[in-house]
Amino acid sequence: MLLEGGTGPGLRAENGHSWRCICDSVMGGVSTATLERVTRDSVRALRMTGDVSLQNNGGFVQMSLDLAEPGAALDASGFSGLSLWVMGNNERYNIHLRSPEMTRVWQSWRAEFTAPDTWTRLDMPFTRFHPHRTELPVNPARLARIGLVAIGREMRADLALSRLELTV
């Protein structure tokens, strides 16, 4: 199931929702980032660039996409995981999945990946995700949002995403 194919107008994804860029400034941090649709090495993609700062208890920038309407969930139980086509700056990033039951902004199911400096397909089975600051076990039947996140250390974020899909 295609979630992002690089062809949407502006920041709109194939699922009808729009990508958003969120920084730790919502919690008093000073990290900054931008999100735009670009062409990198002849590939149409979303690109998040910015700087992660640990000042003022900050430490993240992210591009996020709602997978369902507020309070609802996408049932991905028939899929084994996610495939992402990414290009970055050889830095580590996280994928954060959230469910409607997660009431705190820091709660998620997380997996880490490295974004190479060439276009690369990454397969992320749901079994790679682990709960972060939640007792809820990973449940693909209850997906509300996905975030691609630069987090936890001072860094230059530069992450492009050309395709995101649920895979069998």
N, C-alpha and C positions, 0 to 999 in steps of 0.2 A: 504494500500500500504506500503510494507516494505521498509524502508530507511536504517536501520542498524539492522543486526541480530546477530552480534557477531562472524560471521564465516569468514569474509573476510580475505584475506592475508594482513599482515601488517596493514596499516591504511585505506585500501580500503573498502568502504561501498558497499552495494548491488546496489546502484544507479550508480556505476561506478566511482564516485568521491572519493577523499581521504580526510580523516579528517586531520585538521591542528591544531596545538597548537599555539595560538597567545597571547602574553603578552603585557603589556603596554610599554615595552621597545621601541616599534615602535613610541611612542610619548614621549620618554625620561624618562619613569618610570623605576623602578628597580624590579618589580615583576618578579618571575620566575616560570616556570612550565614545566612539561614533559607530554607526551601523549604516551601511549603504549598499546598494546593488551596483556591482562593478563587473568588468571583464578582466580576468587574470589569465595570462597565457592562453588566450582565445576561448576561455571558458566563462560563461555567465554565472555569477555567484553573489552571495551575500558576504560582505567583509566587515568584520568588527576589528577596529584598531583602537588602541588606547594605552594608558599607563595605569598599572595597579600600584597603589601606595598603601602602606600599612599605617600611615598617620591617622590619628583620631579614631583608632580602633577599626580602621577600614581594611580593605584587602580583597576586593573583587570587582570585576566587570563581567557582564554577561549579555548574550543575545538569547532571548526566550520566545517561545511560541506556545500559545494555548492550543491544546489538542481537542478541547471540548468546550461547550458553553459553561459559564460559571455554575459551579455546583454539580456539574455532570462529569462523566468520565468516558474516555475512549476505551473500549474493550479490545485490547491487543493480545488476549489470551491465546488466540489462534496463530500467533507469530512467535518466533524464537528470539527475536531481538531487533536491533537497528543496524542499518548500513549507512555510513556517512562517506561522502566524497569531500575531502578537506585538503587544504593547502595552508601552511602556516609558516612559522619561523623556528621550527624544531624545538618548540617549548611544550611543556605539559599543560594540558587543559582537562577539565572535568565535563562530564555530561551529568546533569541533574534531572531526574524525573520526579514529578510531584503528583500526588493524588488529591482528590477533594477533601479527604479526611485529614490532611496535613494542615494544621491550623497555625503553625509558627513558620515564619519565613525561612528559618535555618533548617527546617526539616526537608529531607529529600532521600532519594535512592541515588547513589553516586557510583560512577565508574570513571577511571582516568585513562587518558590517551595522550600520545604525542602527535603533534601535527607537523609532518615533514614539510620541507620547502618545495616539494613537487606534489602535483595532484595525486592523491592516494585514496583508495577505498579502504575504509576501516569497518570491520564487522564487530559489533558489540552485542553479544548474546545477553539476554536478561540475567543469566547466571553470573555475569561479571559485576553486576550492580550490588551494592550493599547499603543497608539502612544507615542514615546519618542523623543522629539526634532524634530518632523516632523509634518506637517499639514496633511499628508496622513492618511486617515482612514485605519484601518486594512482591508486588502483585500487578502483573501486566494487564489485568482486567480493569484496573482502576487508574488509568493515566489521564492526568488533567493538563500537564504542562511539561515541556522539555526546555532545558537551558544548556547552552554551551558556555562554559565559565572559565575565566582566568582567575585563579583564587589562591590566597594564602601566602603569597610572597611578592616582593617587589619585582615587577617584570614589565616588559613591553609586550602587549597583546597584539597579535596580528593573525587573525584566523579567518579563512574564507571557507564557505560551505556552498558547494554547487548542487548537492543532492542529499536528501535524507529520506529514508524509507523504512517501513517495517518489513522484516524479512521472515520467510517461513523457515 
